[in-house]
Amino acid sequence: AAQNEPVRQPERNVDIAMVTHGEASAPFWAIVKKGVDQAAREMGATVAYSAPDVYEPHRMRELIELAIASRPDGLVVTIPDADALAPALEQARKAGIPTIAINSGQSVYRGLGALLYVGQPEYDAAFAAGRRMAAAGVRNAICVNHAQGITSLEERCRGFAEALAKAGADARVVTVDLQEREAAIRRISAAVSSRAVDGVLTLGPGGATPALEALRATRRLGEIAFGTFDLSPEVLRAVKAGQMEFAIDQQPFLQGYLPIVLLTQYEL
């Protein structure tokens, strides 16, 4: 095809259901939803987006089952918990609904019947973060997990720790509940109050914000090597000010945009 050839439009309206573990109002998922909306406009598709108010795997399974019952032409899902969601995804496979996984589930999507996966390799990205921390001289780090039980986040902490271990350094996981903001700040503050801790990795802007506040409160902002996954205006300001070493961008817009384009083309 010529480089500037327009994308073919489907001859009929394509209905796509999308179920994620992150509500569309959250900063990261709002960007995913923008990608979804733009692709739907460009492709002439209809997309029904749903997510649990607060992540809970069995509620997410119910939402996928409801989406399947609507008989969509295609399905887009995140797979934060393969065991919990496998029965619903098996229903989609048996119903002949083409499915694309995004954001989480890279290691399991094929076995669960999805056509492909759109997202970053979580372990590799986190391993690179750990190598960068080690190169900066970090010897004792924490990985702040803001949503315990989501496989992709656990992979990030694992990759981070294993990269540091190869350099003779250590990392441990600190779990926080973002529904309890002040408690999250106190928990991170307690962890970084130890002078031995010289590195912090957060797994998204939701974790980066309380970590920034904790580092300010303990007067260790700029002293501890600090990195995060994902971007936000606050994260970018902190990087520019030298308060954060790095931020890893996993392209949330494309995670929303690409599966809609691909499923629409699949249904031509």
N, C-alpha and C positions, 0 to 999 in steps of 0.2 A: 504494500500500500504506500502511496505517496506520503511524504512527511506531513503535509498539511491537509490530508484528506479528512473530512469531517467524520466523526463517529456515527456509524449507522444507527438510526432510530428504530425501535421495535415497531412492528406493524400493529401491535395491540398494546393496551396498557398492561404493564407488568406490576403485580402486587408483591411487595417484599415485606416480610416481618423481620424486625430486629430486636433482639433481647440482649441486654448487657447487664453486668453486675454493678455498674456505676450510673447513678441517676443523671439525667441530661442536664440538670441544673448545676452540677459540680463543675468547677472550672475546666478540668481536663475533658470531661465528657461533653461539655458544652461545645468544645472545639470539634470533637468527633461528630457531634450532631450537625454542626455547620457543614462539615464535609458531606454528610448524608444528604442534607437539604439541597446543597448545590448539585450533587450528582443526580438527585431525583428530578430537579428542574431541568437539567441538561438532557437527561435520558427519557424524560416523560414518564417516569416510574412513580408509583405510590408506595410510600414506606410508612409502616406503622411501628413506631419505636416504643419500647416499654422497658422498665427496669424496676427492681424493688426499691421502696423508699429508703430502706437500710439493707445492706447486703445480708442475705440469708439464703443459703444454697437451695433449700427446699422450696422457698417462695420463688426463686428464679426458675426452678424446674417447673413449677405450676405455670409461670408466665410463658415458658417455651411450649408447654402442652396446649395452652390457650391459643398461642400463635399458630401451632400446627392445626388446631381445630378450625381455624379460619381459612384453611386451604390456600396458603400463599403460593406464589410461583417460585419463591426463593426465601431462604432463611439466613440471617446473619446472627451469630451468637458469640459471646465470650465464653470461655470454658475455665472458670476459676477453680472448679472442683469437679474433676472428671467422674469420680464415683457417684456423686449426687446427680449429675446431669446426664449420665450415660443412658438411663432408660428413656428420657425424653428425646435425646438425639437418635436413639434407635427407632423411635416412633417416626421421626422425620425421614429416616432412611427408608423404612418400610413404606411410607407414604409417597416415596419418590420425589421428595422435596430437596432440590439442590441446596446444600448448606456451605457457608463459608465461615470459618472461625477468625476472629480478630482479637488482638490485644493479649489474650492469655489462652493457653492450650497448645502451644507449639509442639510439644513432645507427644501429644495424645490425639490430635485432631484427625489424623488419618484412621486410626483405629476406631474412632467414633463416627466415621462415615462422612466427614467434611471433605469438600473438594480441595480446599487449600487454606492457607493461613496467612493473614495480613498482620504483621506486627514485628517487633524487634526480637532478636534472640536474647532472652532475658539473662541467662547465665553468662553468655559471652559479654554482654554490655556491662554487667556487674563485675565480671572478672577484670575488664579493662579499667573500671573505676578503682578496683583494689590495687591494680598495678600502678595506677597513677598516684594513689595515696602512698603506697610503699616508696615510690620514687621521690615523693615529697618528704620522706623520713618518718612517716607514721608508723608507730609500733604497737599502739593499743587503741583500737577503734570500736565504735558502736554502730550498729545498723538499726535504724529506727523503723520498725514495721507498724504502719498505721492501720492495717487491716489483716489481722492474723487469720490464717486459714485459706487465703487466696494464693494458689500455687505459684503464680508469676512473681508475687512479692517475696515468697519464700525462696524462690530460685535466685532472686537478686541478692538476698542476704547470703545465700550459700556461695554464689560465685564470688562475691566480695570477700568473704572470709577465706575462701580457698586461695585466692590470689595473694592475700596478705600472708597466709600461712607459708606459701612458697618463698616469701621474702623473710621468713622468720618472725613475722609479726602476728598479732592476735586481733580477733574481732568477735564481739558478742552481740546478740540481738536484744534490743529494748523494745517491747511492745507498748503501744499507746492506743487509747480509744479516743478518736477525734470527736465523738459525741460528748466527751467530758474534757473540754478544751483546757481548763485550768489544771486539771489533774494530769493531762498530757504534758503541759509545760513543767509542772513540778517533777514529773518522772524523768523527763529529759534533763532538767536542771540538776537533779540528784546524780544522774549518771556523769554529766560533764563536770561536776564539782570535784571529782577525783582528778588530781593533777596528773595521774597516769594516763588518762584518756587524752589522746592528741589527734583524734580523727572522728568525724561523724559523717555518715551517709544516710540521707533520707530517701524515701521511695516515691516521692511525689510532692507537689506544692502543699497538699494537705498536711504532710509531715514536716515540710521545710519551714512553714510559718511558725509553728510552736517551737521548733528547734532554734530558729533565729531569736525568738523571744527569750528562750532559755539561755542562749549564749550571751545575749545582752544582759540578762538579769545576773548571770554569774561572772560578768565582765571577761568572758573568754572569746567574744566575737572578734575574729581576725587573728586570734592566737591559735585556735584549733583549726586544722585542715577540715573543710566542710564542703561536701558535694551533694548533689541531689539528682534524682531522675525528674524529667519533665520541666517545662518552662512556665513561668507566670511573670507578670510585671514586677512583682516583688523579688522573685528569684533573679531576674535579669538586672535589677538595680543592685542587688547584693553582689552579683558577679562583677559588675562594672566598678563597684566601690571596693573591690578586693576583699570582701567579707566571705565570699565563697570561691572555692578553687575552680569549680566546673558545674555544669548542668547538662544532663544527657537528654537530647530531644528525640523522642520516638515517633514523631510525626503523627499526632492524633488526627489532624485533618484528613490525611490520606487513609488512616485506618477507617474513617467513615466513608470517604469518597470512593475508594477503589472497589470495595465489595459490591456497592450498588451498581457501578458501571459494569463490573464483571458479570454479575448475576443477570443484569438486563441483557447484555450481549449473549449470555448463555441461553437465554430464552428467545432469541430472535427466531 
